[in-house]
Amino acid sequence: MSRGSQPFATLAFTPTFLIDLTARTFSVADRRAFITALVLLETDDKHPSLRVHDLAGDFAGLWSASASASLRMTFLRTPAGGKIMLTCSRHYAK
């Protein structure tokens, strides 16, 4: 399969991300929100709904994007401009 025929040309997914995404803890609506956010991350990572930002402290070097008010994804940026998707999870208020 050529690179151009893959659904996400600049996103790579770790096994952890894929396992998290298919976890039973996420509803069908949650999964749709993640997929919608991934499409936006692929096409326009500056889209305001994603609220993309770099993390600090113990998580310095990682980035976060929102799939909804309560759903988050973490990723690494690659030197070539791609993103390695690490985790998807719920964001709990402290």
C-alpha positions in Angstrom: 0.0 0.0 0.0 1.4 3.4 -0.9 1.8 6.1 1.6 -0.8 8.3 -0.2 -3.6 5.7 0.1 -3.3 5.5 3.9 -6.0 7.5 5.8 -3.4 9.5 7.8 -0.3 10.4 5.9 1.4 12.3 8.8 0.1 10.4 11.8 1.6 7.2 13.2 -0.1 5.3 15.9 1.5 3.4 18.8 0.0 0.1 19.9 -0.9 1.8 23.2 -2.9 4.5 21.3 -4.8 1.9 19.3 -5.5 -0.2 22.4 -6.7 2.9 24.3 -8.9 3.9 21.4 -10.7 0.5 21.2 -11.1 0.2 25.0 -14.6 -0.5 26.2 -14.5 2.5 28.4 -15.1 4.7 25.3 -18.5 5.0 23.8 -19.2 5.0 20.1 -19.6 8.8 20.4 -16.2 9.1 22.1 -14.5 7.1 19.4 -16.2 9.4 16.7 -14.9 12.4 18.6 -11.3 11.0 18.6 -11.6 10.2 14.8 -12.9 13.7 14.1 -10.0 15.2 16.1 -7.5 13.0 14.3 -8.7 14.2 10.9 -8.4 17.8 12.1 -4.9 17.1 13.6 -3.9 15.7 10.2 -5.3 18.6 8.2 -5.0 21.6 10.5 -3.3 21.1 13.8 -3.9 24.8 14.7 -7.7 24.4 14.6 -9.0 26.0 17.8 -11.2 23.1 18.8 -8.1 20.9 19.2 -6.5 23.2 21.8 -3.1 21.8 20.8 -0.4 22.7 23.3 3.0 21.4 24.5 3.2 19.8 27.9 5.6 20.8 30.7 7.3 19.2 33.7 7.5 15.4 33.6 5.7 15.5 30.2 8.0 18.0 28.5 8.5 17.1 24.8 4.9 15.8 24.5 2.0 17.5 23.0 -1.7 17.3 23.9 -4.8 17.8 21.7 -8.5 17.8 22.7 -11.1 15.6 21.1 -13.8 17.1 23.3 -14.1 18.8 26.6 -13.3 15.6 28.3 -11.2 13.6 25.8 -7.5 14.1 25.2 -4.7 12.7 23.0 -1.0 12.9 23.5 1.6 12.8 20.8 5.2 13.5 19.8 6.1 15.7 16.9 8.7 14.3 14.5 11.4 16.3 12.8 9.8 15.6 9.4 6.5 17.2 10.5 4.6 14.1 11.4 3.0 13.1 14.7 3.3 9.9 16.7 0.1 9.4 18.6 0.8 8.0 22.0 -2.4 7.9 24.1 -6.0 8.8 24.1 -7.8 9.2 27.4 -10.4 11.0 29.4 -9.3 14.3 31.0 -10.4 14.5 34.6 -10.7 17.7 36.5 -8.4 18.0 39.5 
